Amino acid sequence: MAYKVVKNPRVWFPVKWDGLAEDGTIVVNAIEMRFRLLKVDEAVEFMRDVFAAQAAVVEAERGDAAEKADLAQIHAELIARIASDWRHIEFENGEPMRWDVPDDWLTDLDGKGKRKPLKAPNVRMFFNEPGTFLAAFNAWRDAQNAKGEIRAGN
């Protein structure tokens, strides 16, 4: 079978992380995200941006900055670069939480060629939950490297 080079490959992939139930027992949270599989040069740039963002947050937290870094917003913007949808996330009342990143966010640039700030309250809310960013980031890395369980619909 021939290998096909696909312009914008995407894959549904599981994201799992440990959490706590109300009674204190440890549970495994599990969702699925539709990840963008980046070309090597894009993936390296993304990884650099993740590490730079984490370092910037640490630096801002150390200093006497008037404004502390909004880590949930930073995480939401990073994940929005590598994902395009999710499944199995609900609000507290049981209603599904929809992926609310605008389809054109990655390409909607300001006059200086910079990406505009992300306005996606659901994504920001989710990535303000403990463990979610690292779990999504690690799942994306596994998907990039075809590790773990690959889902149908690729």
Summary of the structure (lengths in Angstrom):
residues: 154
radius of gyration: 16.6
end to end distance: 16.5
largest distance: 58.6
contacts: 362
relative contact order: 0.21
helix: 35%
strand: 20%
